[in-house]
Amino acid sequence: MEQPSAFDKVRKRIGAFRMKGASREQIRARQNQRLQDHLEFVVRESRFYKHLYADVERPITDLRSLPPVTKSQLMEHFDSVVTDTAVEYADVEAFTSETATIGQRFLGRYPVWLTSGTTGEPGAFLQDEWSLLATDSVGDRWSAPAFIDGEMIKRLVTHNARTAEIAVGGGHFAAASGVELFRRENQFLRDRMRLVSPDRPLSEIVQELDEFQPAILVGYSTVLMELEREQRVGRLNLTPAFIVPSGEPITETQKDRLRRTFDCIVREVYGATEFYSIGVECDHGNLHANTDWIVLEPVDADYQPVEFGEPSETVLLTNLANRIQPIVRYDLGDSITMYEERCPCGSAFPVIEVEGRQGDILHFETVSGEQIPIFPLPLTSVVEEVPGVHRSQLVKTAPETVSVRLEIEDDADEAAVWDRVNSALVAFFDTHEVRDLTVELAAEPPARDPTSGKYRHVWSDV
């Protein structure tokens, strides 16, 4: 597979910046050209898609004539989906089972990132250089202009361009592995990027960030809002230039609080392991879908398109950059609303709103009587990293009780898996000094929310 040259990288970045001012017709033309090239490649090089589209009339002129795919399908047929015959799922599994390989490239060529399973199914996704280039380029074109500000440049220089990423570590997840990859391959970033894991007590996170003093702070929205409170009451003292909420939904009110408390630029990013920069916030506060490098289809439960301005049941993603593991009409599982109206910022890229994946912050009392927050993503990860767990939900059913709904893999011992889950949760809460807590196995299995039809993963009934 041909790799982008240094010239290609510069050209693509410049092209991405120029496209920011393109008309709708120009964006659509660029998207259609890339889509046709991508579909030709996919049908030629991917055995899975070649078989899936066997009855589709060629040439393929209508994306909606193609059947949608799910994560479970792509994982089940992994070896025939990928377009490099040297890549096999068994080897990917072995590679990602080792923590020593975090931040390294599989076969020396491909970053491989795992999803945590928060949409119900875990997955492994390889990236190629074109995909990484597209993701970086479309993100930078929205964020880079925000730094044309004397005070923000001063903060970047003062804090030596340091970046802190708040995300679950210890695995080959996109944030953790991506940070380590950048640190390994870019000497400038080696001491300027740091992963801050939210599965520790908040006081430790505050202390680490105070010592590191990042110029750029990226991370889960729920954690950022707790840090906002710590900054507001004087337990945290940061002066970042830029804050990037990601990984979880965030409201406009919450973003305004971040802007006021930290007195800095705040730009939301909506993305997924399958394509990190699906949507990026402009300086008018709207998320723009980067439809020159992706196709985003808001659809109903039957995969039929919904009207502009209507929330979707789910959304289908086509990644036009990644050719090692093609993603075409992929059910992402998020509810989005796409608008026809043009943004006041002047860009013709469509504006979207995202419901995303829902999880509550749970609050518990420590042995010293302090009320502390426990964030949803690290809590979910504690359970779903236990071997044998297929899907889980955690519900706070009483002030000192957490009920765990489990779906176990078919070949796993249910009692043994529960023992490991129970031990892992007790140990997790113990590190936060929450000890007078009952962790119980729920009688019912995980279930979809009756209203949204989606899986909620962490919430409180108290």
Helices and strands as residue ranges (DSSP letters): H 6-19, H 24-45, H 47-52, G 63-65, H 71-76, H 78-81, H 89-96, G 99-101, E 112-115, E 123-126, H 129-143, G 144-147, H 150-158, E 163-166, H 174-185, E 193-196, H 202-212, E 216-220, H 221-232, E 242-246, H 252-262, E 265-266, E 269-272, E 275-281, E 287-289, E 294-299, E 314-319, E 330-331, E 336-339, E 351-354, E 362-365, E 371-374, H 376-384, E 389-398, E 401-408, H 414-431, E 438-441, E 458-460
